[in-house]
Amino acid sequence: MELHVSNFSPKTTEKELKNLFSKYGTVLGSRIFIDPYTRQRKDFGFISMSSRKGGLKALEKMNGKKVNNCQLIVKEILI
């Protein structure tokens, strides 16, 4: 299951995101995007969860959670 995560602090790392979401299931990967032209970090990324069950639990628990003084926005990516 793929999750879109946004509104996190510029200090947040891919490893930190992975650790936060791994409490709810196996995380296959995390990615924070960087603008290829400006080299500036974007305030969004993706989390790949190994199962839908873990992804739904992470979505429920992490959406709206404050991390580094920023309230996360987590949404399911529908394909």
Rosetta constraint file for C-alpha pairs under 8 A:
AtomPair CA 1 CA 48 HARMONIC 5.83 0.50
AtomPair CA 1 CA 49 HARMONIC 5.08 0.50
AtomPair CA 1 CA 50 HARMONIC 6.42 0.50
AtomPair CA 1 CA 51 HARMONIC 5.96 0.50
AtomPair CA 1 CA 52 HARMONIC 5.25 0.50
AtomPair CA 1 CA 55 HARMONIC 5.84 0.50
AtomPair CA 1 CA 76 HARMONIC 7.71 0.50
AtomPair CA 1 CA 77 HARMONIC 7.77 0.50
AtomPair CA 2 CA 46 HARMONIC 6.87 0.50
AtomPair CA 2 CA 47 HARMONIC 5.86 0.50
AtomPair CA 2 CA 48 HARMONIC 4.69 0.50
AtomPair CA 2 CA 49 HARMONIC 6.24 0.50
AtomPair CA 2 CA 55 HARMONIC 7.48 0.50
AtomPair CA 2 CA 76 HARMONIC 6.22 0.50
AtomPair CA 2 CA 77 HARMONIC 5.47 0.50
AtomPair CA 2 CA 78 HARMONIC 7.94 0.50
AtomPair CA 3 CA 46 HARMONIC 5.58 0.50
AtomPair CA 3 CA 47 HARMONIC 5.11 0.50
AtomPair CA 3 CA 48 HARMONIC 6.41 0.50
AtomPair CA 3 CA 49 HARMONIC 7.76 0.50
AtomPair CA 3 CA 55 HARMONIC 7.38 0.50
AtomPair CA 3 CA 59 HARMONIC 7.62 0.50
AtomPair CA 3 CA 74 HARMONIC 6.56 0.50
AtomPair CA 3 CA 75 HARMONIC 5.62 0.50
AtomPair CA 3 CA 76 HARMONIC 4.66 0.50
AtomPair CA 3 CA 77 HARMONIC 5.51 0.50
AtomPair CA 4 CA 44 HARMONIC 7.22 0.50
AtomPair CA 4 CA 45 HARMONIC 5.98 0.50
AtomPair CA 4 CA 46 HARMONIC 4.74 0.50
AtomPair CA 4 CA 47 HARMONIC 6.59 0.50
AtomPair CA 4 CA 74 HARMONIC 5.65 0.50
AtomPair CA 4 CA 75 HARMONIC 5.19 0.50
AtomPair CA 4 CA 76 HARMONIC 6.18 0.50
AtomPair CA 4 CA 77 HARMONIC 6.28 0.50
AtomPair CA 5 CA 44 HARMONIC 5.50 0.50
AtomPair CA 5 CA 45 HARMONIC 5.28 0.50
AtomPair CA 5 CA 46 HARMONIC 5.78 0.50
AtomPair CA 5 CA 47 HARMONIC 7.24 0.50
AtomPair CA 5 CA 72 HARMONIC 6.83 0.50
AtomPair CA 5 CA 73 HARMONIC 5.69 0.50
AtomPair CA 5 CA 74 HARMONIC 4.60 0.50
AtomPair CA 5 CA 75 HARMONIC 6.64 0.50
AtomPair CA 6 CA 43 HARMONIC 5.61 0.50
AtomPair CA 6 CA 44 HARMONIC 4.03 0.50
AtomPair CA 6 CA 45 HARMONIC 6.38 0.50
AtomPair CA 6 CA 72 HARMONIC 5.97 0.50
AtomPair CA 6 CA 73 HARMONIC 5.16 0.50
AtomPair CA 6 CA 74 HARMONIC 6.57 0.50
AtomPair CA 7 CA 43 HARMONIC 5.51 0.50
AtomPair CA 7 CA 44 HARMONIC 6.44 0.50
AtomPair CA 7 CA 70 HARMONIC 6.52 0.50
AtomPair CA 7 CA 71 HARMONIC 6.49 0.50
AtomPair CA 7 CA 72 HARMONIC 5.31 0.50
AtomPair CA 7 CA 73 HARMONIC 6.09 0.50
AtomPair CA 8 CA 12 HARMONIC 6.61 0.50
AtomPair CA 8 CA 43 HARMONIC 5.84 0.50
AtomPair CA 8 CA 44 HARMONIC 7.09 0.50
AtomPair CA 8 CA 67 HARMONIC 7.07 0.50
AtomPair CA 8 CA 68 HARMONIC 7.59 0.50
AtomPair CA 8 CA 70 HARMONIC 5.54 0.50
AtomPair CA 8 CA 71 HARMONIC 6.87 0.50
AtomPair CA 8 CA 72 HARMONIC 5.77 0.50
AtomPair CA 9 CA 43 HARMONIC 7.19 0.50
AtomPair CA 9 CA 67 HARMONIC 7.56 0.50
AtomPair CA 9 CA 68 HARMONIC 6.08 0.50
AtomPair CA 9 CA 69 HARMONIC 7.37 0.50
AtomPair CA 9 CA 70 HARMONIC 5.97 0.50
AtomPair CA 10 CA 41 HARMONIC 7.31 0.50
AtomPair CA 10 CA 43 HARMONIC 6.93 0.50
AtomPair CA 11 CA 68 HARMONIC 7.75 0.50
AtomPair CA 12 CA 16 HARMONIC 6.33 0.50
AtomPair CA 12 CA 17 HARMONIC 7.13 0.50
AtomPair CA 12 CA 68 HARMONIC 7.56 0.50
AtomPair CA 13 CA 17 HARMONIC 6.34 0.50
AtomPair CA 13 CA 32 HARMONIC 7.62 0.50
AtomPair CA 14 CA 18 HARMONIC 6.16 0.50
AtomPair CA 14 CA 30 HARMONIC 5.66 0.50
AtomPair CA 14 CA 31 HARMONIC 5.78 0.50
AtomPair CA 14 CA 32 HARMONIC 6.13 0.50
AtomPair CA 15 CA 19 HARMONIC 6.17 0.50
AtomPair CA 15 CA 30 HARMONIC 7.45 0.50
AtomPair CA 16 CA 20 HARMONIC 6.16 0.50
AtomPair CA 17 CA 21 HARMONIC 6.28 0.50
AtomPair CA 17 CA 30 HARMONIC 6.79 0.50
AtomPair CA 17 CA 47 HARMONIC 7.88 0.50
AtomPair CA 18 CA 22 HARMONIC 5.93 0.50
AtomPair CA 18 CA 27 HARMONIC 6.40 0.50
AtomPair CA 18 CA 29 HARMONIC 6.98 0.50
AtomPair CA 18 CA 30 HARMONIC 5.79 0.50
AtomPair CA 18 CA 47 HARMONIC 7.31 0.50
AtomPair CA 19 CA 23 HARMONIC 7.08 0.50
AtomPair CA 21 CA 25 HARMONIC 7.18 0.50
AtomPair CA 21 CA 27 HARMONIC 6.90 0.50
AtomPair CA 21 CA 47 HARMONIC 7.94 0.50
AtomPair CA 21 CA 58 HARMONIC 6.10 0.50
AtomPair CA 21 CA 62 HARMONIC 7.66 0.50
AtomPair CA 22 CA 26 HARMONIC 5.55 0.50
AtomPair CA 22 CA 27 HARMONIC 5.54 0.50
AtomPair CA 23 CA 58 HARMONIC 7.90 0.50
AtomPair CA 24 CA 54 HARMONIC 5.32 0.50
AtomPair CA 24 CA 55 HARMONIC 7.33 0.50
AtomPair CA 24 CA 57 HARMONIC 6.09 0.50
AtomPair CA 24 CA 58 HARMONIC 5.37 0.50
AtomPair CA 25 CA 49 HARMONIC 6.87 0.50
AtomPair CA 25 CA 50 HARMONIC 7.22 0.50
AtomPair CA 25 CA 51 HARMONIC 7.39 0.50
AtomPair CA 25 CA 54 HARMONIC 4.61 0.50
AtomPair CA 25 CA 55 HARMONIC 7.15 0.50
AtomPair CA 25 CA 58 HARMONIC 7.72 0.50
AtomPair CA 26 CA 49 HARMONIC 5.90 0.50
AtomPair CA 26 CA 50 HARMONIC 5.51 0.50
AtomPair CA 26 CA 51 HARMONIC 7.55 0.50
AtomPair CA 26 CA 54 HARMONIC 7.34 0.50
AtomPair CA 27 CA 47 HARMONIC 7.07 0.50
AtomPair CA 27 CA 48 HARMONIC 5.80 0.50
AtomPair CA 27 CA 49 HARMONIC 4.56 0.50
AtomPair CA 27 CA 50 HARMONIC 6.04 0.50
AtomPair CA 28 CA 47 HARMONIC 7.67 0.50
AtomPair CA 28 CA 48 HARMONIC 5.25 0.50
AtomPair CA 28 CA 49 HARMONIC 5.59 0.50
AtomPair CA 28 CA 50 HARMONIC 5.97 0.50
AtomPair CA 29 CA 47 HARMONIC 5.88 0.50
AtomPair CA 29 CA 48 HARMONIC 5.19 0.50
AtomPair CA 29 CA 49 HARMONIC 7.41 0.50
AtomPair CA 30 CA 45 HARMONIC 7.28 0.50
AtomPair CA 30 CA 46 HARMONIC 5.64 0.50
AtomPair CA 30 CA 47 HARMONIC 4.52 0.50
AtomPair CA 30 CA 48 HARMONIC 6.36 0.50
AtomPair CA 31 CA 45 HARMONIC 5.29 0.50
AtomPair CA 31 CA 46 HARMONIC 5.28 0.50
AtomPair CA 31 CA 47 HARMONIC 6.66 0.50
AtomPair CA 32 CA 41 HARMONIC 7.39 0.50
AtomPair CA 32 CA 42 HARMONIC 7.05 0.50
AtomPair CA 32 CA 43 HARMONIC 7.63 0.50
AtomPair CA 32 CA 44 HARMONIC 6.11 0.50
AtomPair CA 32 CA 45 HARMONIC 4.20 0.50
AtomPair CA 32 CA 46 HARMONIC 6.69 0.50
AtomPair CA 33 CA 41 HARMONIC 6.04 0.50
AtomPair CA 33 CA 42 HARMONIC 5.45 0.50
AtomPair CA 33 CA 43 HARMONIC 7.71 0.50
AtomPair CA 33 CA 44 HARMONIC 6.58 0.50
AtomPair CA 33 CA 45 HARMONIC 5.80 0.50
AtomPair CA 34 CA 39 HARMONIC 5.76 0.50
AtomPair CA 34 CA 40 HARMONIC 5.53 0.50
AtomPair CA 34 CA 41 HARMONIC 4.29 0.50
AtomPair CA 34 CA 42 HARMONIC 5.55 0.50
AtomPair CA 35 CA 39 HARMONIC 5.07 0.50
AtomPair CA 35 CA 40 HARMONIC 5.45 0.50
AtomPair CA 35 CA 41 HARMONIC 6.29 0.50
AtomPair CA 35 CA 42 HARMONIC 6.75 0.50
AtomPair CA 36 CA 40 HARMONIC 7.91 0.50
AtomPair CA 49 CA 54 HARMONIC 6.72 0.50
AtomPair CA 49 CA 55 HARMONIC 5.57 0.50
AtomPair CA 50 CA 54 HARMONIC 7.37 0.50
AtomPair CA 50 CA 55 HARMONIC 7.70 0.50
AtomPair CA 51 CA 55 HARMONIC 6.16 0.50
AtomPair CA 52 CA 56 HARMONIC 6.01 0.50
AtomPair CA 53 CA 57 HARMONIC 6.30 0.50
AtomPair CA 54 CA 58 HARMONIC 6.08 0.50
AtomPair CA 55 CA 59 HARMONIC 6.05 0.50
AtomPair CA 56 CA 60 HARMONIC 6.15 0.50
AtomPair CA 57 CA 61 HARMONIC 6.18 0.50
AtomPair CA 58 CA 62 HARMONIC 5.60 0.50
AtomPair CA 58 CA 63 HARMONIC 7.93 0.50
AtomPair CA 59 CA 63 HARMONIC 5.67 0.50
AtomPair CA 59 CA 74 HARMONIC 5.99 0.50
AtomPair CA 59 CA 75 HARMONIC 6.75 0.50
AtomPair CA 59 CA 76 HARMONIC 7.40 0.50
AtomPair CA 61 CA 65 HARMONIC 7.30 0.50
AtomPair CA 62 CA 72 HARMONIC 6.92 0.50
AtomPair CA 62 CA 73 HARMONIC 7.82 0.50
AtomPair CA 62 CA 74 HARMONIC 6.74 0.50
AtomPair CA 63 CA 71 HARMONIC 7.92 0.50
AtomPair CA 63 CA 72 HARMONIC 5.69 0.50
AtomPair CA 63 CA 73 HARMONIC 5.10 0.50
AtomPair CA 63 CA 74 HARMONIC 4.75 0.50
AtomPair CA 63 CA 75 HARMONIC 7.59 0.50
AtomPair CA 64 CA 71 HARMONIC 5.25 0.50
AtomPair CA 64 CA 72 HARMONIC 5.07 0.50
AtomPair CA 64 CA 73 HARMONIC 5.82 0.50
AtomPair CA 64 CA 74 HARMONIC 7.61 0.50
AtomPair CA 65 CA 71 HARMONIC 5.40 0.50
AtomPair CA 65 CA 72 HARMONIC 5.53 0.50
AtomPair CA 66 CA 70 HARMONIC 5.20 0.50
AtomPair CA 66 CA 71 HARMONIC 4.27 0.50
AtomPair CA 66 CA 72 HARMONIC 6.19 0.50
AtomPair CA 67 CA 71 HARMONIC 6.34 0.50
AtomPair CA 67 CA 72 HARMONIC 6.99 0.50
